[in-house]
Amino acid sequence: MAPATAAAFIAYFVVIAGIGYASLRRTHGLDDYAIGGRSLKAPVAALSAGASDMSGWLLLGLPGAVYALGLSQAWIVIGLVAGAWCNWRWVAPRLRHASEALDGARSLPQLFARRMGGDRRALTVVATLVVLGFFTLYTAAGFVAGAKLFSTTLGLDYATALWIGVAAIMLYTAVGGFLAVSWTDFFQALLMMAALTVVAVLAFAELPAARTDITIGAMAPLGAVSLAAWGLGYFGQPHVLARFMAIESVAAVPRARRICMSWMVVSSAGALAVGVLGAPYFAASGTGLADPETVFIALCQALLHPLVAGIAVAAILAAVMSTVDSQLLVTATALVDDLPRIAGRVPSERQLLVASRLTVVAVAAGAGAVATDPDSQVLDLVAYAWAGLGASFGPALLFTLFWRRTTANGLIAGMVVGAATVVAWRGLEGGVFGLYELLPAFLAACLAIWVVSLVESADPASERAFDRSVSAAG
């Protein structure tokens, strides 16, 4: 690595360490650690939601897919932009109201249980297991992206690169908590957008003869539907939804929505451009890429001064860290804040805080073990986890927030059916099974919640809790 590139990396880590230390001084209990005391300003909530959502997929997975398969992969961006807008427009304000009105819920398992009227142990256990299972896969995807970055830029073997990334992320997440995660994500979102924009513009300028040489890629209608269906996943991503709970007020939501959507459109366009322009660039130079997901890294190294390249490549690390830290935090909150209460224990705030930090370390180590295969593809792991969370939690959250008649057993049925359909569908091939598993699983989960809730008698406690959350929303 060139000295200038190394200097850029060091500067990046100094900034992250400073944010983590500053956040540590402001973290006094689990409410601060898990959701920042519901104090996030609109710009921080918006950009931290965007950065934690997009992750290394934005700089590695999406450009790699476009590089390999063509611009037809833009359907995934269309679906995601539509899903994110709907999430901010309708779910964010209702969730912000409900989470505070229902005894200050700070995780989805807590929200579900309190919306159902109190002690719902089976519901909490199922929700927590879904978080743990699919977030382990999602976190592993981030670690794979980080390992590819370090192995490509630093010349390290994959295993060494992997565990360096695991150690760095688990350290500042465990120490700083939600405020550290949100403020680093804010900084990292700006870095990601700038890097994608600069690299795309320079790649375009370097290809005067290839500007019309754009690979569209064949796309059957089923394929377009599959890619657009990614947008449904937004309703069930706990690390994104945590920002809705943490924003300072419902009045701040519209401004946050505008900021987040603007960032998302610009960043996604940059990622698409990197993939589209990378293919003719490396074809013209007579070199190909063994791994399409390294196209952004390769363009940075080819087009930028080593110092600027170091900053741009640090953006990949930023993308990875911005998602993984959020996922670790959400998983730790679900495990530590919810499960002890099921066992009849009520730990002190200090005990919960210490346990959360230890849980972050344990979950990070487990996800690192899952990520040890150097042939893992970021997009494949993200697709699986995104579908699992989206189908399990998306319908459950929508019914929780918007249908008074929802019952606890209905939510359990929806989460189980959603998760099981994702796993089963992914193992089948041919015909309709080429459809992205999120769409059939999401629909099946909605049907399960609706049918089971109607079959059961109405639960007065659950309906009273719904009325409280709605009255709080005005």
C-alpha positions as a Python dict, from the first residue, in 0.01 Angstrom:
ca = {
    (1, 'M'): (0, 0, 0),
    (2, 'A'): (128, 347, -91),
    (3, 'P'): (213, 572, 206),
    (4, 'A'): (-54, 823, 100),
    (5, 'T'): (-318, 551, 91),
    (6, 'A'): (-210, 428, 433),
    (7, 'A'): (-234, 784, 565),
    (8, 'A'): (-594, 808, 443),
    (9, 'F'): (-683, 484, 622),
    (10, 'I'): (-518, 600, 943),
    (11, 'A'): (-702, 933, 930),
    (12, 'Y'): (-1030, 748, 883),
    (13, 'F'): (-971, 529, 1189),
    (14, 'V'): (-873, 833, 1398),
    (15, 'V'): (-1207, 997, 1316),
    (16, 'I'): (-1400, 679, 1400),
    (17, 'A'): (-1211, 635, 1727),
    (18, 'G'): (-1286, 994, 1823),
    (19, 'I'): (-1657, 949, 1760),
    (20, 'G'): (-1660, 627, 1961),
    (21, 'Y'): (-1488, 792, 2257),
    (22, 'A'): (-1719, 1095, 2252),
    (23, 'S'): (-2022, 865, 2242),
    (24, 'L'): (-1891, 657, 2531),
    (25, 'R'): (-1899, 965, 2753),
    (26, 'R'): (-2267, 1021, 2668),
    (27, 'T'): (-2380, 660, 2723),
    (28, 'H'): (-2513, 602, 3074),
    (29, 'G'): (-2773, 326, 3037),
    (30, 'L'): (-2925, 80, 2793),
    (31, 'D'): (-3168, 338, 2655),
    (32, 'D'): (-2870, 550, 2549),
    (33, 'Y'): (-2676, 245, 2430),
    (34, 'A'): (-2964, 91, 2230),
    (35, 'I'): (-3146, 390, 2077),
    (36, 'G'): (-2949, 699, 2180),
    (37, 'G'): (-3211, 823, 2424),
    (38, 'R'): (-3443, 902, 2129),
    (39, 'S'): (-3238, 1212, 2056),
    (40, 'L'): (-3124, 1181, 1692),
    (41, 'K'): (-3153, 1495, 1481),
    (42, 'A'): (-3311, 1456, 1137),
    (43, 'P'): (-2984, 1462, 932),
    (44, 'V'): (-2816, 1203, 1156),
    (45, 'A'): (-3122, 978, 1161),
    (46, 'A'): (-3158, 1005, 783),
    (47, 'L'): (-2800, 940, 680),
    (48, 'S'): (-2734, 678, 947),
    (49, 'A'): (-3046, 492, 829),
    (50, 'G'): (-2925, 510, 470),
    (51, 'A'): (-2570, 404, 546),
    (52, 'S'): (-2668, 119, 777),
    (53, 'D'): (-2913, -2, 513),
    (54, 'M'): (-2689, 7, 206),
    (55, 'S'): (-2366, -133, 355),
    (56, 'G'): (-2085, -287, 151),
    (57, 'W'): (-2354, -397, -93),
    (58, 'L'): (-2369, -42, -232),
    (59, 'L'): (-1997, -25, -317),
    (60, 'L'): (-1925, -393, -384),
    (61, 'G'): (-2238, -600, -448),
    (62, 'L'): (-2441, -362, -667),
    (63, 'P'): (-2155, -240, -891),
    (64, 'G'): (-2040, -602, -922),
    (65, 'A'): (-2384, -720, -1030),
    (66, 'V'): (-2410, -443, -1291),
    (67, 'Y'): (-2053, -511, -1411),
    (68, 'A'): (-2132, -880, -1461),
    (69, 'L'): (-2497, -871, -1572),
    (70, 'G'): (-2565, -524, -1712),
    (71, 'L'): (-2783, -224, -1638),
    (72, 'S'): (-3094, -441, -1606),
    (73, 'Q'): (-2988, -482, -1244),
    (74, 'A'): (-3117, -126, -1192),
    (75, 'W'): (-3457, -280, -1113),
    (76, 'I'): (-3323, -354, -767),
    (77, 'V'): (-3255, 17, -713),
    (78, 'I'): (-3603, 110, -835),
    (79, 'G'): (-3757, -132, -587),
    (80, 'L'): (-3537, -17, -300),
    (81, 'V'): (-3603, 353, -356),
    (82, 'A'): (-3979, 292, -365),
    (83, 'G'): (-3966, 71, -54),
    (84, 'A'): (-3753, 317, 141),
    (85, 'W'): (-3985, 608, 59),
    (86, 'C'): (-4291, 412, 173),
    (87, 'N'): (-4110, 311, 491),
    (88, 'W'): (-4024, 671, 578),
    (89, 'R'): (-4364, 804, 472),
    (90, 'W'): (-4595, 567, 663),
    (91, 'V'): (-4400, 342, 899),
    (92, 'A'): (-4154, 591, 1051),
    (93, 'P'): (-4402, 831, 1215),
    (94, 'R'): (-4630, 554, 1341),
    (95, 'L'): (-4335, 352, 1477),
    (96, 'R'): (-4183, 656, 1651),
    (97, 'H'): (-4514, 720, 1830),
    (98, 'A'): (-4588, 358, 1913),
    (99, 'S'): (-4243, 267, 2044),
    (100, 'E'): (-4253, 548, 2299),
    (101, 'A'): (-4621, 508, 2388),
    (102, 'L'): (-4583, 135, 2452),
    (103, 'D'): (-4367, 176, 2762),
    (104, 'G'): (-4061, 291, 2571),
    (105, 'A'): (-4001, -17, 2355),
    (106, 'R'): (-3646, -12, 2217),
    (107, 'S'): (-3645, -324, 1997),
    (108, 'L'): (-3889, -499, 1765),
    (109, 'P'): (-3935, -799, 1997),
    (110, 'Q'): (-4026, -557, 2279),
    (111, 'L'): (-4258, -360, 2054),
    (112, 'F'): (-4444, -673, 1944),
    (113, 'A'): (-4485, -802, 2299),
    (114, 'R'): (-4606, -469, 2441),
    (115, 'R'): (-4841, -407, 2150),
    (116, 'M'): (-4995, -747, 2227),
    (117, 'G'): (-5074, -631, 2577),
    (118, 'G'): (-4792, -747, 2803),
    (119, 'D'): (-4595, -1062, 2880),
    (120, 'R'): (-4575, -1258, 2552),
    (121, 'R'): (-4285, -1494, 2604),
    (122, 'A'): (-4332, -1714, 2297),
    (123, 'L'): (-4363, -1408, 2074),
    (124, 'T'): (-4048, -1251, 2218),
    (125, 'V'): (-3848, -1573, 2184),
    (126, 'V'): (-3949, -1625, 1819),
    (127, 'A'): (-3872, -1264, 1729),
    (128, 'T'): (-3535, -1275, 1904),
    (129, 'L'): (-3438, -1599, 1729),
    (130, 'V'): (-3523, -1445, 1391),
    (131, 'V'): (-3300, -1146, 1474),
    (132, 'L'): (-3013, -1369, 1581),
    (133, 'G'): (-3035, -1609, 1287),
    (134, 'F'): (-3068, -1373, 994),
    (135, 'F'): (-2855, -1095, 1141),
    (136, 'T'): (-2569, -1342, 1182),
    (137, 'L'): (-2585, -1399, 805),
    (138, 'Y'): (-2619, -1028, 734),
    (139, 'T'): (-2327, -941, 960),
    (140, 'A'): (-2121, -1214, 794),
    (141, 'A'): (-2190, -1046, 457),
    (142, 'G'): (-2039, -726, 593),
    (143, 'F'): (-1734, -907, 720),
    (144, 'V'): (-1687, -1073, 379),
    (145, 'A'): (-1696, -729, 215),
    (146, 'G'): (-1441, -595, 464),
    (147, 'A'): (-1213, -893, 415),
    (148, 'K'): (-1221, -849, 38),
    (149, 'L'): (-1130, -485, 84),
    (150, 'F'): (-833, -552, 312),
    (151, 'S'): (-704, -849, 115),
    (152, 'T'): (-717, -653, -213),
    (153, 'T'): (-570, -324, -89),
    (154, 'L'): (-328, -442, 179),
    (155, 'G'): (-218, -767, 15),
    (156, 'L'): (-327, -971, 317),
    (157, 'D'): (-458, -1324, 303),
    (158, 'Y'): (-836, -1349, 338),
    (159, 'A'): (-842, -1491, 693),
    (160, 'T'): (-611, -1223, 835),
    (161, 'A'): (-806, -948, 659),
    (162, 'L'): (-1133, -1090, 792),
    (163, 'W'): (-1035, -1090, 1158),
    (164, 'I'): (-879, -742, 1141),
    (165, 'G'): (-1217, -613, 1024),
    (166, 'V'): (-1407, -809, 1288),
    (167, 'A'): (-1186, -674, 1567),
    (168, 'A'): (-1212, -311, 1453),
    (169, 'I'): (-1590, -312, 1419),
    (170, 'M'): (-1667, -500, 1739),
    (171, 'L'): (-1443, -268, 1940),
    (172, 'Y'): (-1604, 68, 1864),
    (173, 'T'): (-1956, -78, 1856),
    (174, 'A'): (-1916, -241, 2196),
    (175, 'V'): (-1765, 73, 2347),
    (176, 'G'): (-1975, 352, 2198),
    (177, 'G'): (-2320, 203, 2144),
    (178, 'F'): (-2599, 363, 1940),
    (179, 'L'): (-2468, 719, 1945),
    (180, 'A'): (-2129, 604, 1819),
    (181, 'V'): (-2298, 392, 1554),
    (182, 'S'): (-2530, 671, 1437),
    (183, 'W'): (-2268, 945, 1423),
    (184, 'T'): (-2013, 723, 1248),
    (185, 'D'): (-2284, 619, 1004),
    (186, 'F'): (-2361, 986, 936),
    (187, 'F'): (-1997, 1054, 858),
    (188, 'Q'): (-1965, 732, 659),
    (189, 'A'): (-2275, 803, 448),
    (190, 'L'): (-2122, 1130, 328),
    (191, 'L'): (-1794, 953, 249),
    (192, 'M'): (-1972, 676, 55),
    (193, 'M'): (-2173, 920, -158),
    (194, 'A'): (-1868, 1134, -236),
    (195, 'A'): (-1655, 834, -332),
    (196, 'L'): (-1915, 684, -565),
    (197, 'T'): (-1980, 1018, -734),
    (198, 'V'): (-1612, 1100, -790),
    (199, 'V'): (-1519, 755, -923),
    (200, 'A'): (-1821, 743, -1156),
    (201, 'V'): (-1743, 1088, -1301),
    (202, 'L'): (-1375, 1005, -1355),
    (203, 'A'): (-1455, 669, -1514),
    (204, 'F'): (-1695, 843, -1752),
    (205, 'A'): (-1431, 1101, -1843),
    (206, 'E'): (-1177, 828, -1919),
    (207, 'L'): (-1400, 651, -2170),
    (208, 'P'): (-1484, 890, -2455),
    (209, 'A'): (-1506, 606, -2708),
    (210, 'A'): (-1706, 374, -2487),
    (211, 'R'): (-1978, 603, -2358),
    (212, 'T'): (-2239, 433, -2574),
    (213, 'D'): (-2100, 87, -2508),
    (214, 'I'): (-2344, 14, -2227),
    (215, 'T'): (-2444, -342, -2145),
    (216, 'I'): (-2814, -356, -2065),
    (217, 'G'): (-2839, -730, -2004),
    (218, 'A'): (-3136, -951, -2083),
    (219, 'M'): (-3404, -951, -1816),
    (220, 'A'): (-3718, -1165, -1815),
    (221, 'P'): (-4028, -1017, -1648),
    (222, 'L'): (-3988, -1260, -1357),
    (223, 'G'): (-3635, -1132, -1304),
    (224, 'A'): (-3747, -770, -1301),
    (225, 'V'): (-4018, -850, -1047),
    (226, 'S'): (-3764, -1034, -832),
    (227, 'L'): (-3528, -740, -824),
    (228, 'A'): (-3800, -481, -763),
    (229, 'A'): (-3935, -698, -478),
    (230, 'W'): (-3627, -607, -273),
    (231, 'G'): (-3817, -294, -173),
    (232, 'L'): (-4054, -498, 45),
    (233, 'G'): (-3763, -585, 270),
    (234, 'Y'): (-3743, -235, 414),
    (235, 'F'): (-4044, -290, 636),
    (236, 'G'): (-3859, -559, 831),
    (237, 'Q'): (-3500, -440, 876),
    (238, 'P'): (-3450, -381, 1252),
    (239, 'H'): (-3127, -182, 1208),
    (240, 'V'): (-3310, 69, 985),
    (241, 'L'): (-3625, 73, 1198),
    (242, 'A'): (-3414, 152, 1506),
    (243, 'R'): (-3351, 499, 1357),
    (244, 'F'): (-3726, 557, 1341),
    (245, 'M'): (-3751, 479, 1713),
    (246, 'A'): (-3453, 700, 1792),
    (247, 'I'): (-3534, 1016, 1596),
    (248, 'E'): (-3602, 1309, 1830),
    (249, 'S'): (-3967, 1362, 1730),
    (250, 'V'): (-4228, 1275, 1472),
    (251, 'A'): (-4208, 1633, 1347),
    (252, 'A'): (-3850, 1560, 1235),
    (253, 'V'): (-3950, 1264, 1017),
    (254, 'P'): (-4046, 1452, 695),
    (255, 'R'): (-3713, 1636, 686),
    (256, 'A'): (-3525, 1314, 757),
    (257, 'R'): (-3716, 1142, 475),
    (258, 'R'): (-3616, 1407, 224),
    (259, 'I'): (-3250, 1390, 327),
    (260, 'C'): (-3236, 1011, 322),
    (261, 'M'): (-3409, 975, -14),
    (262, 'S'): (-3184, 1237, -175),
    (263, 'W'): (-2876, 1058, -46),
    (264, 'M'): (-3009, 722, -160),
    (265, 'V'): (-3085, 834, -516),
    (266, 'V'): (-2745, 1000, -566),
    (267, 'S'): (-2548, 712, -410),
    (268, 'S'): (-2739, 441, -598),
    (269, 'A'): (-2692, 624, -928),
    (270, 'G'): (-2320, 641, -857),
    (271, 'A'): (-2304, 268, -782),
    (272, 'L'): (-2489, 184, -1104),
    (273, 'A'): (-2255, 409, -1302),
    (274, 'V'): (-1946, 244, -1152),
    (275, 'G'): (-2068, -99, -1262),
    (276, 'V'): (-2179, 16, -1607),
    (277, 'L'): (-1857, 205, -1682),
    (278, 'G'): (-1627, -48, -1521),
    (279, 'A'): (-1707, -315, -1780),
    (280, 'P'): (-1597, -117, -2090),
    (281, 'Y'): (-1307, 42, -1899),
    (282, 'F'): (-1142, -288, -1815),
    (283, 'A'): (-1235, -438, -2152),
    (284, 'A'): (-1059, -148, -2327),
    (285, 'S'): (-751, -186, -2108),
    (286, 'G'): (-731, -557, -2188),
    (287, 'T'): (-769, -661, -1826),
    (288, 'G'): (-1061, -833, -1664),
    (289, 'L'): (-1164, -878, -1305),
    (290, 'A'): (-1160, -1221, -1144),
    (291, 'D'): (-1419, -1101, -893),
    (292, 'P'): (-1677, -853, -1030),
    (293, 'E'): (-1745, -726, -678),
    (294, 'T'): (-1401, -560, -674),
    (295, 'V'): (-1482, -326, -966),
    (296, 'F'): (-1509, -17, -744),
    (297, 'I'): (-1177, -94, -574),
    (298, 'A'): (-1008, -156, -910),
    (299, 'L'): (-1137, 173, -1055),
    (300, 'C'): (-1018, 362, -748),
    (301, 'Q'): (-670, 220, -785),
    (302, 'A'): (-663, 290, -1160),
    (303, 'L'): (-807, 641, -1167),
    (304, 'L'): (-718, 815, -841),
    (305, 'H'): (-408, 955, -673),
    (306, 'P'): (-301, 716, -392),
    (307, 'L'): (-418, 959, -121),
    (308, 'V'): (-760, 1005, -283),
    (309, 'A'): (-776, 633, -359),
    (310, 'G'): (-716, 565, 8),
    (311, 'I'): (-1007, 791, 100),
    (312, 'A'): (-1230, 626, -160),
    (313, 'V'): (-1139, 277, -50),
    (314, 'A'): (-1196, 383, 310),
    (315, 'A'): (-1552, 452, 193),
    (316, 'I'): (-1593, 77, 140),
    (317, 'L'): (-1481, 17, 494),
    (318, 'A'): (-1727, 287, 599),
    (319, 'A'): (-2006, 110, 412),
    (320, 'V'): (-1924, -220, 576),
    (321, 'M'): (-1890, -77, 925),
    (322, 'S'): (-2206, 133, 898),
    (323, 'T'): (-2423, -175, 856),
    (324, 'V'): (-2240, -427, 1068),
    (325, 'D'): (-2222, -201, 1372),
    (326, 'S'): (-2598, -141, 1356),
    (327, 'Q'): (-2671, -511, 1319),
    (328, 'L'): (-2451, -604, 1611),
    (329, 'L'): (-2619, -342, 1827),
    (330, 'V'): (-2973, -451, 1738),
    (331, 'T'): (-2889, -817, 1799),
    (332, 'A'): (-2730, -741, 2135),
    (333, 'T'): (-3028, -530, 2242),
    (334, 'A'): (-3273, -806, 2150),
    (335, 'L'): (-3076, -1074, 2334),
    (336, 'V'): (-2990, -876, 2646),
    (337, 'D'): (-3294, -655, 2691),
    (338, 'D'): (-3564, -912, 2616),
    (339, 'L'): (-3454, -1263, 2710),
    (340, 'P'): (-3364, -1201, 3079),
    (341, 'R'): (-3713, -1063, 3139),
    (342, 'I'): (-3862, -1380, 2995),
    (343, 'A'): (-3666, -1577, 3253),
    (344, 'G'): (-3815, -1360, 3528),
    (345, 'R'): (-3505, -1147, 3589),
    (346, 'V'): (-3496, -768, 3583),
    (347, 'P'): (-3129, -668, 3553),
    (348, 'S'): (-3008, -321, 3647),
    (349, 'E'): (-2924, -70, 3374),
    (350, 'R'): (-2554, -118, 3443),
    (351, 'Q'): (-2583, -496, 3415),
    (352, 'L'): (-2772, -460, 3087),
    (353, 'L'): (-2508, -221, 2952),
    (354, 'V'): (-2219, -455, 3036),
    (355, 'A'): (-2406, -757, 2902),
    (356, 'S'): (-2485, -573, 2577),
    (357, 'R'): (-2118, -495, 2518),
    (358, 'L'): (-2016, -855, 2582),
    (359, 'T'): (-2293, -977, 2352),
    (360, 'V'): (-2166, -754, 2071),
    (361, 'V'): (-1828, -924, 2098),
    (362, 'A'): (-1982, -1274, 2101),
    (363, 'V'): (-2214, -1214, 1804),
    (364, 'A'): (-1933, -1053, 1603),
    (365, 'A'): (-1712, -1355, 1664),
    (366, 'G'): (-1991, -1589, 1552),
    (367, 'A'): (-2058, -1392, 1235),
    (368, 'G'): (-1686, -1385, 1164),
    (369, 'A'): (-1681, -1764, 1179),
    (370, 'V'): (-1964, -1778, 923),
    (371, 'A'): (-1767, -1545, 693),
    (372, 'T'): (-1452, -1757, 675),
    (373, 'D'): (-1526, -1889, 322),
    (374, 'P'): (-1324, -1667, 83),
    (375, 'D'): (-1554, -1761, -206),
    (376, 'S'): (-1860, -1608, -37),
    (377, 'Q'): (-2040, -1342, -242),
    (378, 'V'): (-2160, -1030, -62),
    (379, 'L'): (-2475, -997, -272),
    (380, 'D'): (-2580, -1359, -212),
    (381, 'L'): (-2545, -1334, 166),
    (382, 'V'): (-2721, -997, 177),
    (383, 'A'): (-3006, -1125, -42),
    (384, 'Y'): (-3069, -1420, 190),
    (385, 'A'): (-3061, -1216, 511),
    (386, 'W'): (-3262, -928, 360),
    (387, 'A'): (-3535, -1171, 255),
    (388, 'G'): (-3538, -1348, 590),
    (389, 'L'): (-3572, -1028, 792),
    (390, 'G'): (-3808, -862, 546),
    (391, 'A'): (-4049, -1157, 532),
    (392, 'S'): (-4035, -1233, 905),
    (393, 'F'): (-4059, -882, 1049),
    (394, 'G'): (-4208, -673, 767),
    (395, 'P'): (-4562, -816, 774),
    (396, 'A'): (-4548, -846, 1154),
    (397, 'L'): (-4460, -478, 1193),
    (398, 'L'): (-4720, -356, 944),
    (399, 'F'): (-4998, -556, 1110),
    (400, 'T'): (-4876, -446, 1455),
    (401, 'L'): (-4889, -78, 1364),
    (402, 'F'): (-5193, -66, 1137),
    (403, 'W'): (-5441, -345, 1224),
    (404, 'R'): (-5612, -335, 1563),
    (405, 'R'): (-5733, -697, 1536),
    (406, 'T'): (-5383, -849, 1519),
    (407, 'T'): (-5313, -1116, 1782),
    (408, 'A'): (-4992, -1250, 1935),
    (409, 'N'): (-5038, -1594, 1778),
    (410, 'G'): (-5099, -1425, 1445),
    (411, 'L'): (-4761, -1251, 1470),
    (412, 'I'): (-4589, -1574, 1570),
    (413, 'A'): (-4747, -1753, 1274),
    (414, 'G'): (-4641, -1475, 1039),
    (415, 'M'): (-4279, -1475, 1154),
    (416, 'V'): (-4249, -1854, 1141),
    (417, 'V'): (-4416, -1881, 800),
    (418, 'G'): (-4211, -1593, 660),
    (419, 'A'): (-3878, -1734, 776),
    (420, 'A'): (-3964, -2092, 674),
    (421, 'T'): (-4080, -1985, 327),
    (422, 'V'): (-3755, -1797, 266),
    (423, 'V'): (-3545, -2098, 364),
    (424, 'A'): (-3757, -2348, 168),
    (425, 'W'): (-3796, -2133, -144),
    (426, 'R'): (-3424, -2063, -162),
    (427, 'G'): (-3354, -2436, -188),
    (428, 'L'): (-3583, -2485, -491),
    (429, 'E'): (-3497, -2416, -854),
    (430, 'G'): (-3666, -2368, -1190),
    (431, 'G'): (-3979, -2192, -1311),
    (432, 'V'): (-4156, -1982, -1054),
    (433, 'F'): (-3890, -2071, -796),
    (434, 'G'): (-3658, -1834, -979),
    (435, 'L'): (-3856, -1555, -813),
    (436, 'Y'): (-3673, -1383, -526),
    (437, 'E'): (-3786, -1559, -210),
    (438, 'L'): (-3880, -1236, -33),
    (439, 'L'): (-4196, -1180, -238),
    (440, 'P'): (-4370, -1518, -182),
    (441, 'A'): (-4253, -1529, 179),
    (442, 'F'): (-4383, -1178, 249),
    (443, 'L'): (-4724, -1261, 103),
    (444, 'A'): (-4740, -1594, 288),
    (445, 'A'): (-4655, -1424, 618),
    (446, 'C'): (-4927, -1161, 565),
    (447, 'L'): (-5181, -1435, 496),
    (448, 'A'): (-5074, -1630, 805),
    (449, 'I'): (-5110, -1328, 1035),
    (450, 'W'): (-5449, -1237, 893),
    (451, 'V'): (-5595, -1589, 906),
    (452, 'V'): (-5469, -1680, 1254),
    (453, 'S'): (-5575, -1343, 1399),
    (454, 'L'): (-5926, -1380, 1257),
    (455, 'V'): (-5963, -1740, 1376),
    (456, 'E'): (-5879, -1637, 1732),
    (457, 'S'): (-6098, -1429, 1957),
    (458, 'A'): (-6010, -1062, 1980),
    (459, 'D'): (-5769, -980, 2263),
    (460, 'P'): (-5891, -676, 2463),
    (461, 'A'): (-5544, -609, 2608),
    (462, 'S'): (-5392, -604, 2261),
    (463, 'E'): (-5662, -374, 2129),
    (464, 'R'): (-5616, -133, 2420),
    (465, 'A'): (-5242, -123, 2349),
    (466, 'F'): (-5315, -46, 1985),
    (467, 'D'): (-5546, 237, 2087),
    (468, 'R'): (-5271, 383, 2308),
    (469, 'S'): (-5021, 382, 2025),
    (470, 'V'): (-5267, 535, 1780),
    (471, 'S'): (-5385, 803, 2022),
    (472, 'A'): (-5023, 897, 2080),
    (473, 'A'): (-4986, 939, 1707),
    (474, 'G'): (-5275, 1180, 1703),
}
